[in-house]
């Protein structure tokens, strides 16, 4: 069956097109992130030492990382071989994101390795960083450093290795390349650089 992914000759077994529109999927993601971030910001305010500002924002960042790594990416690791043919909501989200990187539809070994490391090591460390931040434990700095270094390393590797192939797994449309591929991944590098300094 024909598919909208790059490269056009990519072989996708049992590919099923999304039934939900891009706008619907993005609306759900936006609503989830806003509700999650707001809830975590309010929760962080119950810690006596956390004043509005950087610590609460860092707490929210690590909570968002924990949600992403321990839920959304766990789904992909578990279903990576069948995400192109599944019909559930998370599969549709992954197929939407795959416009920016079709490696997620073919169980690419590099992507699978990075995601396994992320869900088994970094996701739980994000939860520990949240607890340490909430309790004002000095260990928060160690967690922030480890998580930040890993995020910088894995995102850099993710970008660099695809660049060697001329970003052939990414739809060249500016939305898919600049918003999805660059925009959705670059916060892990940017915050990764800034976070340990705070």
DABELBEL-V535133 format. One record per backbone hydrogen bond with DSSP energy under -1.0 kcal/mol. CO is the residue of the C=O (numbers start at 0). NH is the residue of the N-H. Records with the same first field share a line. If there is no record, write none. Layout:
CO: NH, NH
This chain:
6: 9
20: 24
21: 25
22: 26
23: 27
24: 28
25: 29
26: 30
27: 31
28: 32
29: 33
30: 34
31: 35
32: 36
33: 37
34: 38
35: 39
36: 40
37: 41
38: 42
39: 43
40: 44
42: 45
43: 46
46: 49
52: 56
53: 57
54: 58
55: 59
56: 60
57: 61
58: 62
59: 63
60: 64
61: 65
62: 66
63: 67
64: 68
65: 69
66: 70, 71
67: 72
70: 74
71: 75
72: 76
73: 77
74: 78
78: 81, 82
81: 84, 85
83: 15
87: 91
88: 92
89: 93
90: 94
91: 95
92: 96
93: 97
95: 98
96: 99
98: 170
100: 103
101: 104
102: 107
107: 111
108: 112
109: 113
110: 114
111: 115
112: 116
113: 117
114: 118
115: 119
116: 120, 121
117: 122
120: 124
121: 125
122: 126
123: 127
124: 128
125: 129
126: 130
127: 131
128: 132
129: 133
130: 134
131: 136
136: 139
137: 140
138: 142
139: 143
140: 144
141: 145
142: 146
143: 147
144: 148
145: 149
146: 150
147: 151
148: 152
149: 153
150: 154
151: 155
152: 156
153: 157
154: 158
155: 159
156: 160
157: 161
158: 162
159: 163
161: 166
162: 165
166: 169
168: 101
172: 176
173: 177, 178
174: 179
175: 180
176: 181
177: 182
178: 183
179: 183
181: 185
184: 187
185: 188, 189
186: 190
188: 192
189: 193
190: 194
193: 196
194: 197
